[in-house]
């Protein structure tokens, strides 16, 4: 605002709020309300502060507070950079969050930023900061023409989706709506907790430890109506768990291990089986000797991430006749729970049945972490001879879930003056928590993702640290998300050291097909399958990468407060297929029931399976088949009906399950063709319903089972993709635009795959930019719900979100030339 001449007072008032979500409901890092009365000084050309009030809150104290010392200091003074510098020093000592508050330094710096922004427009443009005490703030006082690149919309403005359709295998490849989407949207879809409670059903709840390392001497449950750890309702069970008194004994125990550094000092590690240990690539010493420049012992620390599925951990166990038990579980691997329950109860596996219809989001958290819930329900039901169910509340789920593995990384890298990297070494300390879970696969996963660049030579020392934190588990792109971030951090560091554009360093270190073979050996495939270079160039054109880069440089030169950046990141993702069972049954009316080992988690597995069954059975070419998709239903997983279901994870289960179903359908078609040929001789055209009735009358087996085992040459392959995003930095970050091109071979369902691409990318935004799954000094989780843990919402996703699925042609060793999808898109957020 302008300040008039004379002694007339002008009132300045402004409020500030910094929070994880710009628009949504979120606990702020800092609130501030600043007021000042100012006037033109009569003896100089400056601005004098006659009176002021500064209030701050929500930064880790119980109540808002006034910065009275700053008010007293500024009152009566003529504004200058030096005066503001002293005010900032005072404010830093006042706005100090309590111990245990997350991001304390950031919260304090926000107070300084708010005060500076409040007064900055009143300061003289040519003022200088004494002794540099403003830490660069004074450079922001010089006038600069603000370059307007258009107003940033508060909500997403637009999006573009591009697909290359292929109707060669109709209806496979068609972008049909996800199976079950309508009943999910209407609330009619049945999840485990929607199953009506059987008569005399009891409810359980977990009591979690409040000590990181202690012996439990005893547990007292209150109220007295609660017995054996179960109650008549879930609410009462949760209340009893909260009121439980646990008697801990910590005498003669070593202090808990709460960091990877302590684990190293105490040699507390989990062993990685030799079969899971990745191999070093090339000669690191030779590569470092060839380098013109070296960066030694740089550090990166990465935190954890919670799954935040809509359905928390849940199970229902029902005792059955003859010493049997049926367990309904929201789990990604029913087969694993099946075996664990049988061992826990001491009964044969044929006495256990685990049923999973669908899971309300998994992301890896419903794999190993769901097994204790299902097993606890089964044990209580078996002992009490009554049904028992658990639906875990979000607080308990967040405390025991474990989530993504935190880690500390130290790297040394050698490189030429032109940016070509000659060698990279990584020392990685992974916080695995107290139990091993899936942690032994982490080194292999990380190295697979780290190979996305040609490092010349790649060596590493990866340790799984056993600590007293909750056990960490698989989380979407486990290890791979962290590895890609590490790769890009190294690339950025090299570019900064050489003072060159980071994109040029990336280009210099993209794989050639020869280096791809060197790093990935048998997974590289054929030369024509290496589509990354063409995708890289295509994205540069479709996203106007070069033009936008120049505009951003101009914007940053002309704007002191706001800065923008742009980057594109290559993805080379190694995919592994696993053996998968399937079963297809044709009923008397011609409808088809399909059973699969894979679990529907929301990823569209059932949809692709229906398309595959319709495609394969339609090859018999009967009249009146119409829309054969309507004749196909995928039914719930049952561990006694279809064994060896394995684990639904890694973004390849849809692909391998579809192949298992195709094998089943091919067997059925082979049985039906002779009957159809005879009917054609008698009748001419043959309807599907007539064919099935005739097959039944001839006692033809209309049920077929298969177990798809990928051959070695097709078990592992590479996926490629590229992402680019633009950030606006003003203390908070806005993603202005994201462009993704992804090669998924020939998509089994482009509509489903687009949803997976976008969902994975947005979840990656959460990990890299928003979500903080924090613990306190005692190792206990402090983010226990939606109020303190913020996932991406409509105000944090890209303002312009462009996604294109590229059809890369024929891949004879793939399932109808398709490739897996989802995990690799998570890691594109490293850009």
N, C-alpha and C positions, 0 to 999 in steps of 0.2 A: 504494500500500500504506500501511497505517497504521504510524506510528512510536510504539513504546511509550515510556513514561516511564522515567526512570532512565538508566543508562549502557549498557543492552543495545544491542549492535550489530545493525543490520539490513543484509543484503546485497541490493543492487539489481543486477540484470543484465538487459541487453536487447540484442538484435541487430536491425539495420536493413538494409534493402536497397531501393534505388530503381533500377528498370530499365524499359526501354521496354515490357516485357510483365509484367504482374503475376504471372502463373502460369507462362508458357511459358519456354523456354530463351532467355535473352538476357543479353548482357554488361551488367552493372550500371553505372549512372552512379556509384554509390557504395555500398560496404559499410561497415558500422560495427558494432563490438562495444563496448559501454559497461558498465563495472562500477564500483560505488561502495559503500563501507561507510559507513553513516550512523547517527547516534544523536541523541537529544534532548539539546540543550545544557543543562547543569546551571545555568547562570547566566542564561539567557534562555529564551524560548519557541520559539527557532529550532531549525533542524536543522543539525548540524555534519557536515562531510565528513571522515571519519577517514582514508580511503584511497580511491584511485580509479585506474582504468586505462581509457584510451580508445585504441582501435585503428581505423584507417581504411585502406581499400584500394580498388583498382580504379578510381581516379579519374584515371589518367594517369601514374602512377609505376610503376616496374618491380616494386616490392615493397611490401607493406603497411607501415604505420608507426605508431608510438605518438605521441600528442600529449603528450609528456612535460612541456613547459612549462605546458600547461593543467593537467595532473595536479598538478604542483608548486604551481601557483598556488592550486588549490582545496583541497588537503590542509590540514586544520586550520581552515578558514574556515567561518563560519556562512553558510548559504545566504541570499541576498537577491537582488533584481533587480539591484542594483548590482554585486554579486559576479559574477553570471551574465553581466552585460553586459561586464565586463572579461575574463571567460573567453572569451566570443564573439569579442572583439577579437583575443585571442591566437590563437584557433583559425583565424580568417580568414587570418592570416599564415602558418599552418602548412599547411593543406590547400589547396595551390596546384597545380593540374594542370600537367604539362609543356607546353611550347609545342607546338601542333599538335593538342592534345586537343580534341575537340568539346565544346561547351557548358561551357567552363571556369567561368564565373560561376555557372551552375546547380549544378554539382558542388560548388563551395565553399559555396554557400548551403545545400545539403543537409546538410553537416556541421554547420552552425550549427543548422538545424532539428532534427536528430537530438539534439544536445546539449541544446537547449532543451526538447524534448519529454521527454527522459529525466528532467530535474530539475523541470519546471514544476509537477507535482502536489504537490511538497514546499514550494513557495514560499507565502508568505502572500498571501491573496487581495487585500489592500488595499495591497500593495507598489507603489511608484511607481518609474518608471525615471528616473534622473538624466539631464538633458539630452536626453531622448528617444532615448538611444543604442540602445535595443532595437528601434527602427524599427517600433514597433507591436506587438511581441511582448507587452509588458506588458498590453495590453488583453485578451490571451487568458487572463490569470491570474484574472480575475474569474469567480466561479462562475456557471454558467448552466444552466438546466434543458435537458437534451438532448431534443429533440423526436424521438421515434421514428417514422419513416415506414416501418418494416419493414426487415428485414435484407436487404442487397443480396446476391443469390446470386453465387457465384463463377463459375458458368457460365450460359449463356443459359437463362432460365426458361421463356419462352414466346414465341410469335410468332403473328401472325394475318395471313392473306392473304384479300383480298376481290376477287372478280371479278364482272363482269356478263356472263354468257354470251349469245352471239347465234348461233343455229344457222341463220340465214338463208342462209349460204353454206357449209353443212356439206360437207366436214370443216374448211374454213377457219373459224377462230374457236373450234375445239375445243381444250381444254387437253391435247393428247396429249404423250406423253413425247418428248424430243428424239431425233431420228434419230441412231443411232450411240452413244447413251449407254451401252448395255449393253457393247458391245465396247470402249469407252473405259475403262469401270470395270474390265473384266476384263483390260485390257492387250493386247487383240487388235487394236485399231485400229492401222493402219500409218501412221506418220509418216516423214518423210524419213530419219531416222537408223535406222529399222527396216528399210529396204530393204536386203537382203543386198548386201554389197560384190561388184561384178563381179570377174572374174579379173584379177589384176595391178593391183588398185586401189591408188592412193597416197592419202596423207592430208596435208592442209595445215594450217597454223596461222598466225595473224597475229602479226607482231612490231610492238608498239605503241611509240610514242616515249615516252621518259622525260624529254624536254625540251619545254617549251611552244613554243619558237621557236628553231629551229636548222636548219642545212643538214646533210644526211646525206652524208658523204664516202664511206662504205662500210659493209658489213655482213659480218661473219665468222660463218659457221655452224659450230657444233660439235654433235655429233661429226662426223667426216669422212664417216660413212655417210649423212649427210643431204646431198642435193644438190638444187639448183634450188628450195629452199624447201619440199620435200615429203619425206615419210618413209613407211615401210612400215606404220606403225600411227598412230592418233591420239595415243596416249600418247607415242610417240617424236617426233612432230611438235611436240607441246606442249613436250616437254623441250628440243628444239632451239631453239624460239622463246624459251624462258626463258634458255637459255645463249648466245644470239646476242650478239655484241659489236658494238655500233653505234658507228661513229666519227662524232662530231658536230663541226661547226665553227660556232662562235658569234662569231667575230671580225667586226668591222665590222657587227654587227647591232644594231638598236635593242632595248631591253628589251621583253619580251613584254607585250602588253596583257591584263591579267588581271581587269579590272573594267570595268563600264559607265562609271564616272567617267573612267577613263583613256581609254576609247574616245572619249568626248565631247571630252576635251582634245586628242586627236590626230585628231579628225574621222574616225574609223574606223567607217564605216557601210556597210550594204548598202542598195541602192536598192529601194524598193517600186514596182512597175509601176503606172502611173496607173489601170489597170483594176481593181487590187486596193485602191486607196486609198479608205477610207470617207469619207463626207461628214459635215461638222459639222451639228449640229442646232440650229436657233434662233439667237438673238442673245445671246451670253454677256455682253457688256458691259451690255446692257439688263437682263438677268436679275440681274446683280450689283447694278445700281443700284436695283433694286426690293427687294433683300434688307434685312431688319432686322438680321441677324447674318451674320458672315462668319468662315470658318475659312480661313486662308491658309497655303499651302506645308507642309501636313502630309505626312509620308512613310510609305510602306509598302515593305517589302522581302519578296519571295517567293523561295523556293528552288526547287530542281529536284526531280525524281522519276524513279526508274528504273522500267522496265516490269515487271520481275520475272515474265516469262512462264515457264511450266514448261519449254517447249522453247526453248533458246537458238538463236542464228543458225546455220543449217545449210543445206548444199546438197550435191548429188552431180551431177557432170558426166561424161557418157559419150560419147566420140567415136563417131560413126556413119559409115556409108559415104558416099562421094561428098562429102567435105569438110563433113559435117553434124555437129551436136552436139545431144545431148539433155541438158537440165538439170532435175533435180528440186530444187525450191526451196521452202522454207517462207517464202512471201512473200505480202503482201496485194495486190500489183499485178504479177502475172506478165507482163503486157503491157509494163510499163516495163523489167523485167529483160530481156525478149526483145530490145527495141531496143538496150539498152545493150550486151548481149553481142555482137550483130551488129556494132555500131560498133567495139567493142574488138577483135574478131577480124578485122575487115575483110572480112566475108562478107555475102551477101544475107540478109535476114531469113527467107526461106523455107528457109535452111539451119539455122535455130535452132528448137528446140522446147523450151518451158518448161512443165513439168508440176507442178501443185500439187494434191494430193488434199485435204489438210487442214492446218491450222496450229495448233500447240499454244499458242495465245494470241498476240495481236498487240499490241493497245492502241495501234497506230500505229507501234510499234517494228519491225514486220516489213514496213513499206512501203519508204521510201527507204533505210533502214538495212540492209535485206536485200540490196539490189542489189550492193554491193561484194563480198559473200560469194559470191553466185551467179556474178558476173562473174570473180572471182579463180579459182574452181574451173574455170570454162569455159576461161579463158586457159591455165591449167596443163595441163588435159586436152588442149586443142587443140595446144599446143606439144609435149607429151611423148607424144602419141598413146596415152595410157592413162587409164583412169577416175581421177578425183580427187574426194575428198570432204572436207568440213570440218564438224566439229561443235564449235562454239566453247565453251570452258569458261566458267563463270559469271564468273570473275575478269576474263578478257579481254573478255567481253561487257559487263560493267559499266563497264569502263574506256573502251571505244570507243563505247558506245551513245548517249551524249549526253543523252538523256532530255528531260524537260520544260524549257521556257525559264525560267530565273530572270529576275527583273526588279526594277527600282526604280521606284516610283511616287511622284510628288509631286502633291498635289491641292489645289485651292482651291474652296470651295463657299459659295454664298450661300443663305440660307433665312429664312423668316418666323418670327415668334415662335410661331406655332402648329405649326411643324415642316415647313411646305410648302417644298420646295426650289425655288429660282428659277433657279439656274445651277450648273453643275459644269464645272471645267476639269481636265484630266489631262495631266501630262507623264510619259510612260512610256518608260523605257529598257529595252529587251529585250536580254538577252545571247544572241546567236544563235550564238556560237562562231565557228570558223574558216571554215566553208563555209556557203553560203546555205541548202541543204536546202529545207525547206518554210516557212522563216521569213517570206517575203513575205506569206503568208496570215494571219499573226498579227494585224495591225491590224484587218483585216476581221472576224475571228473575235471579237476582244475587243470591238469596238464593237457587234457583234450581241448579245453577252451583257450589255454595260453598259446596254443600252436596256431592261432589265427593270423599271426605275422611270421615272416621269415626272419628269425632272430640270428641266423648264422649258426650259433650253437646255443643250446638251452640246457642249463644244469639247475639243480634244485635240491633242497633239503627240507622236506615237509614232515612236521611232527604233529601228531594228534595228542594234544595236552589233556590229561585227565584232571579236571578241576571239581570243585564242590558246587558248581552251578548246576541248574537243571540240565538234563541230557538234551543235547542239540540233535536235530533230526533233519530229514530231507525237507527242503523248501524249494519250490519252483526254481529250476536250474541250480541245483545244489552244487556249490563250488564253482560252477561255470559263471554265475553272475559276478562273483568276487574276482575270478580270474580275468574276465574281460575288463573289469574296472582297473585291475592292476596293469594289464597290457596298455590301456589307453593312458594311464598315469605315467608310465614309462615313456611312451611316445611324446606326450605333452612336455615332460621334463627335458627330453632331448631337444625338442623344438625350441624351448625356452633357453636352453644352454647355448644353442647355436644362433639364437635370435632369427629364426626362420619361421615361415608359416607352417603350422602343424600339419596341414593337409599334404604338403610336399614330403614330409617325413613319412606319413602314412603310405603315400604312393610309392616311395622309395623302398618300402619294406613289405609291400603286398607280395603274396606268393606268386611265383611262376609255377607252371605245372611240375617242373623238375623239383623245386623246393617243396612242393606239396607232397610229392612222393617221398621225399627225404624225411619229412616230419610225420606224415600220416601212414606211410607204408601201404598196407593192403586196403586202406579205406579210400584212397584217392580216386579210384574208378578210372574211367576213360577220359582222354583229353577233352572230348566234346562236352563232358559233364561238368567241367570246371567253368562255371558261368559267372564267377565273381567279377572278372574284368569287364565283361559286357554290362553287368548290373551296375557296376561302379560308374561307368560312363553314362549309362542310361539315366541314372539318378541325377547326375550333374546337369543333364539336359532338362529332365522333367521338373526338377526343383529350381531351375535357374540358379544353380549354385554359385557360379562365378559372378554373375550380375549382383546377386544378393550379398556376396562377400564384399564387393566394392562399395555397395550402399551402406553396409554396416561399418566399414572403415570410415566413411564420410560421416556417418551418424556419430560415431565415437569421438571423432575429432571436434565435432561441433557441440557435443553435450558433455557437461562436466558431471552432472548428477546421475545420468543414466548411461548404462553401457550395454551393448549387445554383442553376442558372439554367435558363431556358426561352426558346425563341424559335421563331418560325415564319417561313419564308422563301419568298417567291414565286419561281417560275421562269417566265420567258417566253423560250422558246428558238426561234430562227429556224432552220429546217431547209431544206436544199437537196437536191433530187433530181438525180441525174446520169443521162445516157443509159446503158443497160445492154442487153447482148445476151442471147439465150436460144435454145435449140434443144430440140425435143421429137421423139423418134422412137418409133414404135410398132412393135414387133418381131412376128414371125410368130405367136408364141404369145399375143399380146395384152399382154405386159409392156411397160413404158414406160421408156425411157432419157432422162434429162434432162441437158442441159449448160447451165451458167450461167457468166456472167462473174464473179459474186460468189464469194468464197472463204469456206469454212466455217472460222471462227476459234474456234468454241465458242459463237457467239452464236445458233445455231439456224437459220441461213439455210437449210440443206438441208431442215430439218423444215418450214418454212413453204412452201418451194418444192414439196415433195411434196404438201402439203395443197392448194396452189393447183392443181397439175396434176390431182389427183384430183377437185377440185371442177369444174374447167372441162371435163374430159373426160366426167365423169359426166352432164353436161347432155344428152348424147345419149340417155340413159335406155334403155340396153339391159338385158335380163334377165340375171341371174346375174353382175352386176358385183361384188356382195358388198362386202367391204372393199377398195375400189379403191386405198387407200393402199399395200397390200401389193404391188400391181402396179407401183409407181413406184420407180425408183432414180435418185438423182442421182449422176452420175459425175464423176471428177476433171477439173479445169480443164486444158485443153491449148491453148496459144496458136496452134497451127496449125489446130486443129479449130474453135475459136470465137474469132474475133478481136475486137478493141476491147473487151476485158474491163474495162479501166479499173482503178480503185482501190476496194478494199473498205474503206470508212471512213465516218465521219460518221453512223453508225446509220441510214442510209437505204437501204443496198444491198439488204437483205432485201426491203424494200418495192418498190423499182424492179425487182428481179430477178423477184419474183412477178408483176408486171405484164407483164414480157417473156414469161414462161412462159404467162400467160393468153392473150396475143396468139397465141402459137404454137398453143396448144390450140384456140382459136377457129377458126384456119385449118383444123386437122385435122377438127374437128367439121363445119365447113362442107363439107369434101370427103366426109365419111362419111354425112351426112344423106341425100343422094339414094339411096345404095346401101341404107341402112337402110329407107327408104320402099318401095323395090322388093321387098326381102326380106319386109317386113311384109305386102305384098299377096299374096306367095306362101306364107308360112309362119305368119303371125300374129305371135307373139312372136319376137324376135331376140336371140340371145345375143351378148355382146361378142366372144367368140372366133370365132363364125361370121361376124360382120360384118367382122372384120379379115382372115380368110382370103378372104372374097369380095372385099374391097378389093384385096388383093394379086393375086388372079387377074385383076382388071380393070386392073392396072398403075397403081393410084392411088398417088401419092406420099405415103407415111406418115411423112415427116419434114418438119418445118416450122421455119424460123428466123425470128427477129424481132430488131429493134433498137428497144427502147422509148426514145423521146425525149419527156420530159415537156413539155407545152406551157407557155408562159411563165406562164399564170395559175395553174398547179399546181406549178411548179418550186420555189417558196419558200412556206413556211407557218410558223405558230407553234404550238409545243407549250406546255402549261401544267402546272404541278405545284406542290405545296407540301410542305414538310417541317418537322417540329418535333422537337427533341431536348432532353434534360435532362442536364446535366453535374453530376458530383460532384467537387469540387476539393479535393484534399488533397496537392497537389504532384504527384499523378498524377490522371488523369481517367478517370472511368467514365461511359459513356453509359447512363443508366438506361432511357430509352425513346426510340424514334424512330417517328414516324408519317408515312407518305407517302401522298398521294393523287395519282395521275397520270392525266392525260387522254391516252389513246393512240388516240382515235377509237374504232373497233371493232377490237379486238385480233385479229391474224391467228392468234395462239396465246397465250392468257393464261398458260399454264404457262411457256413460254419467256420471255415478257415479264417475268413476276415474277422469274425468275432473273436477267435482265439488270438489272432495277431494283435488286434487292438486291446483286448483285455490283458494280454501278457505285457504289452508295452506300458500300459497305465499302471499295472502292478509294479513294474520296474521303476516308474517315476516315484512311487511310494518309497521303495527301498533306498534309492539314491538321493532323494530330495526331501522327503517328508517324515517318514516313520522312524520313531525312536523307541526301541524295545529295551528299556534301560533297567539297570539294577542299582541298588544302593551299596553302601560300603560293606554291608553284611552279605552281599550276593543275592539279595531278595528282589524279585521283580517289583518295580514301583509303578509301571504303566499297567493298570488293571482294568481298563475299559475304554469306552469311546470318548470319554471326557479328556483323557490324557494321551490316547493313541489315535493318530489321525491318518486315515488312508486317503488316497486321491478322491476328489469329488468333481462335480461339474465345473467348479471354479479353478481347478488346478490342472485339468487336462489341456492338451494343446488347443490354441484358438483356431488353428487351421490344421486339420489332421488328414493327411493324404496317404492312402495305402493302396499298393498295387500288387496283385499276385501274378507272377510271371510263369507262363507255361514253357518249361525248358525242353519240351520234346519227349522223345521216347527213352525210357530207361527199362530195358528188358528184364533186368534183375529186380526191379521194384514191383510192388503190388499195383498192377495196372498203371505203371509209370509214376506212381505217387510217391511223396516223401512225407515224413512226419512233420508236425508243426506245433508251435506254442512256446516251448522252453527258450528256444534261441531268440525269440522276439523280446523276451524279458530283458535279455542282456544288451539289447541295442541302446538302452538308456545310458550306457556308459559314455555316449557322445556328449 
